[in-house]
Amino acid sequence: MSAQNDVLTVGDVARRSGVAVSTVHFYEAKGLIAGWRTAGNQRRYHRAVLRRIAIIRIAQRAGIPLVAIREALADLPDDHVPNARDWRHFTETWRDMLEARILALMQLRDQISSCIGCGCLSLEECPLRNPDDALGADGPGPRRLVPRP
């Protein structure tokens, strides 16, 4: 493995990245980061995990699903510190997803006051939950909640 100063304990990773030890374990269980066990069965991580965790936290804050984050990080070796080129690749990958989310949130912001009191969620004007009134053909009321015959 790398030089000793490139190796961190789970406590070191948590302290230096600002996340809980349980979060480090969670990220590892989800395949977002990787470590290894010593002969004494203690977890160790390459220091590059700190940058990966920073990217994970930024992406999560932007609403990127963990699956998409894992896919973006999948091609990077665990001991590779993501750089500006890697970050550009991530943002290009996530740009369309973020644009769609921004558009949906803007629609929600602009139309929520007219939708909030209706309750039926299948009005012709409801572009938020039922675009193009696809559920209206099934009848009145909360069609997503009414069992189909």
C-alpha positions as semicolon CSV with decimal commas, in nm:
position;residue;x (nm);y (nm);z (nm)
1;M;0,000;0,000;0,000
2;S;0,098;0,367;-0,001
3;A;0,314;0,550;0,247
4;Q;0,196;0,547;0,607
5;N;0,079;0,912;0,594
6;D;-0,157;0,822;0,309
7;V;-0,339;0,570;0,532
8;L;-0,623;0,681;0,759
9;T;-0,830;0,509;1,024
10;V;-1,208;0,532;1,013
11;G;-1,189;0,785;1,298
12;D;-0,938;0,994;1,103
13;V;-1,163;0,988;0,796
14;A;-1,467;1,090;1,000
15;R;-1,286;1,370;1,181
16;R;-1,114;1,511;0,872
17;S;-1,419;1,486;0,643
18;G;-1,670;1,617;0,897
19;V;-1,900;1,314;0,884
20;A;-1,984;1,059;1,152
21;V;-1,805;0,725;1,165
22;S;-2,142;0,563;1,086
23;T;-2,159;0,774;0,768
24;V;-1,816;0,649;0,662
25;H;-1,939;0,293;0,712
26;F;-2,263;0,373;0,526
27;Y;-2,074;0,518;0,227
28;E;-1,854;0,210;0,219
29;A;-2,156;-0,024;0,238
30;K;-2,313;0,163;-0,054
31;G;-1,999;0,125;-0,264
32;L;-1,915;0,496;-0,266
33;I;-1,580;0,455;-0,093
34;A;-1,356;0,158;-0,023
35;G;-1,112;0,062;0,245
36;W;-0,937;-0,248;0,362
37;R;-0,877;-0,435;0,686
38;T;-0,545;-0,464;0,863
39;A;-0,414;-0,790;1,008
40;G;-0,574;-0,672;1,334
41;N;-0,912;-0,638;1,154
42;Q;-0,916;-0,256;1,169
43;R;-1,051;-0,048;0,880
44;R;-0,804;0,165;0,684
45;Y;-0,859;0,410;0,399
46;H;-0,636;0,586;0,151
47;R;-0,632;0,962;0,209
48;A;-0,798;1,009;-0,134
49;V;-1,121;0,902;0,039
50;L;-1,140;1,253;0,189
51;R;-1,188;1,414;-0,153
52;R;-1,437;1,143;-0,252
53;I;-1,642;1,212;0,061
54;A;-1,635;1,586;-0,016
55;I;-1,771;1,510;-0,365
56;I;-2,035;1,278;-0,221
57;R;-2,152;1,544;0,026
58;I;-2,167;1,816;-0,240
59;A;-2,358;1,589;-0,476
60;Q;-2,600;1,484;-0,202
61;R;-2,663;1,847;-0,114
62;A;-2,750;1,908;-0,480
63;G;-2,996;1,620;-0,462
64;I;-2,797;1,372;-0,670
65;P;-2,908;1,017;-0,579
66;L;-2,645;0,791;-0,424
67;V;-2,677;0,552;-0,718
68;A;-2,574;0,829;-0,961
69;I;-2,288;0,932;-0,733
70;R;-2,164;0,572;-0,713
71;E;-2,180;0,540;-1,093
72;A;-1,979;0,860;-1,136
73;L;-1,713;0,746;-0,890
74;A;-1,700;0,386;-1,015
75;D;-1,421;0,442;-1,269
76;L;-1,189;0,620;-1,027
77;P;-0,933;0,404;-0,845
78;D;-0,974;0,423;-0,467
79;D;-0,630;0,578;-0,423
80;H;-0,691;0,844;-0,691
81;V;-0,760;1,193;-0,560
82;P;-1,036;1,330;-0,787
83;N;-0,914;1,638;-0,971
84;A;-1,069;1,923;-1,171
85;R;-1,101;1,705;-1,482
86;D;-1,285;1,439;-1,281
87;W;-1,514;1,706;-1,134
88;R;-1,599;1,834;-1,486
89;H;-1,691;1,478;-1,583
90;F;-1,919;1,447;-1,278
91;T;-2,092;1,777;-1,344
92;E;-2,143;1,697;-1,712
93;T;-2,296;1,365;-1,611
94;W;-2,527;1,529;-1,356
95;R;-2,615;1,848;-1,545
96;D;-2,929;1,719;-1,722
97;M;-3,058;1,561;-1,402
98;L;-3,008;1,886;-1,212
99;E;-3,169;2,093;-1,488
100;A;-3,478;1,868;-1,481
101;R;-3,495;1,895;-1,102
102;I;-3,463;2,276;-1,117
103;L;-3,742;2,297;-1,374
104;A;-3,968;2,072;-1,165
105;L;-3,902;2,279;-0,853
106;M;-3,972;2,603;-1,037
107;Q;-4,302;2,458;-1,162
108;L;-4,386;2,348;-0,810
109;R;-4,304;2,692;-0,671
110;D;-4,511;2,870;-0,935
111;Q;-4,813;2,639;-0,925
112;I;-4,836;2,497;-0,575
113;S;-5,085;2,752;-0,443
114;S;-5,343;2,660;-0,707
115;C;-5,290;2,287;-0,657
116;I;-5,264;2,250;-0,283
117;G;-5,636;2,264;-0,201
118;C;-5,777;2,045;-0,476
119;G;-5,707;1,702;-0,332
120;C;-5,798;1,509;-0,646
121;L;-5,457;1,526;-0,818
122;S;-5,618;1,458;-1,155
123;L;-5,736;1,803;-1,261
124;E;-5,664;1,898;-1,618
125;E;-5,459;2,193;-1,489
126;C;-5,236;1,985;-1,261
127;P;-4,894;1,974;-1,433
128;L;-4,724;1,882;-1,108
129;R;-4,864;1,540;-1,022
130;N;-5,060;1,449;-1,333
131;P;-4,921;1,609;-1,648
132;D;-5,164;1,604;-1,941
133;D;-5,434;1,465;-1,706
134;A;-5,336;1,108;-1,787
135;L;-5,522;0,985;-1,480
136;G;-5,843;1,179;-1,557
137;A;-5,943;0,917;-1,813
138;D;-5,968;0,666;-1,526
139;G;-6,235;0,872;-1,346
140;P;-6,261;1,139;-1,075
141;G;-6,087;1,148;-0,740
142;P;-5,739;1,053;-0,624
143;R;-5,673;0,793;-0,893
144;R;-5,330;0,696;-0,759
145;L;-5,492;0,605;-0,429
146;V;-5,806;0,432;-0,562
147;P;-5,757;0,059;-0,631
148;R;-5,798;-0,033;-0,996
149;P;-6,079;-0,279;-1,077
